[in-house]
Structure formats: structure tokens, C-alpha cells
């Protein structure tokens, strides 16, 4: 089974692209979704012990945690060392039945693939990208996002140009949903030798 890493900087359309792979029948492990589950479960007491006051009712308060770690390299590293092994274990458990069934391709959706050890966990990498101004407009349209927060997030991410340079495949999401879907189908066909069945339309889908 080929493991394809899917990544991209904030606001590039990675989540929508991941869903396109899933709609085509490719197993996708979503690292962000895994973090949400872990923050509601076994990671919560560990995070609270490392960063007191960042949980409520046994659940990690992501806003409070972000305030503690954004801009603090040592704190962010401490959090990553705590959570990343849990995410890797979650991905391994998720992929096990697909390995056993002989699935030809699976995707690991890893937002910080190049910033962590993600590249070592996959066979190939697809980077989702868009022009900087498109990225900025998308991100600043998010509730609670500010220019300062956006800059802090970008400062912790490998620049888009470097990600594209290191990628095996690139998907440009600035061309629209259908164009992105075709690019996803092209990648699946190249890696599996089969053209995937058309994905079903998703109501309200946007990049």
C-alpha cells in the first residue's frame, strides 16, 4: 500500500482536498481530527499537567492552549513531543485494516508534515497550494483570525515555496473545486493505475 502524505500551509484548501481523496474511496487519516479526539480523551490530562489551566471539564481548550504555545518555541516543542506520538499511534491503528485488505493507496493528512517527522512516515507527498493573496483572504475570513495570529502561524510553517519544491505532487486549489478534484483523480490514477469513479457532489463544498 502506498502511503501518500497530504500537506499544505494554512488556508491552502487541504481539508477540502483530503475529502476529495476520501470521496474517491481512498482511506484518509486526518491528523487534525485525531487531535480533536485525543484532546477530548487520553491527551487531556497530560496536556493539563504540562500546561496547567488549558483544559475545562476534562477537555483541552484549544484557544487557551494556543495562547500558551504560539510564539513560545520551547512550549510548542513540549506540546509536540507529547501529542505527536499519540497521533502516529492513532494513524497506525487506522491504517491496519486497509493494509490487511490490500488497499493500493492511503492518505495521511498531516498539516505540519515538513515541520515534523511526517516525511519519514510516507512514501510520497502531495502539497496543496494557492497564491499568497488567495491564502491570506481565506485565512482572514475565518472567525477570530487576525493579521497578527496569521503571521505567527506562518512563522511556524515551512514556506509554501519550499513545500512545493520538496513535493512529489502539487495541487493548486486556486483554480476552483472541480479543477482540484481533477488533480486529485489524476494523482490517484497515476499511483494505482486506475481512474477513480467520479466523486459525489458535496453541498456547500468550497476551498
HELIX and SHEET records of a PDB file:
HELIX    1   1 UNK A   14  UNK A   23  1                                  10    
HELIX    2   2 UNK A   31  UNK A   39  1                                   9    
HELIX    3   3 UNK A   42  UNK A   50  1                                   9    
HELIX    4   4 UNK A   62  UNK A   69  1                                   8    
HELIX    5   5 UNK A   73  UNK A  101  1                                  29    
HELIX    6   6 UNK A  118  UNK A  121  5                                   4    
HELIX    7   7 UNK A  132  UNK A  140  1                                   9    
HELIX    8   8 UNK A  147  UNK A  155  1                                   9    
HELIX    9   9 UNK A  160  UNK A  166  1                                   7    
HELIX   10  10 UNK A  173  UNK A  175  5                                   3    
HELIX   11  11 UNK A  177  UNK A  192  1                                  16    
SHEET    1   A 5 UNK A  27  UNK A  30  0                                        
SHEET    2   A 5 UNK A 105  UNK A 109  1                                        
SHEET    3   A 5 UNK A   2  UNK A   7  1                                        
SHEET    4   A 5 UNK A 124  UNK A 129  1                                        
SHEET    5   A 5 UNK A 169  UNK A 172  1                                        
SHEET    1   B 2 UNK A  55  UNK A  56  0                                        
SHEET    2   B 2 UNK A  59  UNK A  60 -1                                        
END                                                                             
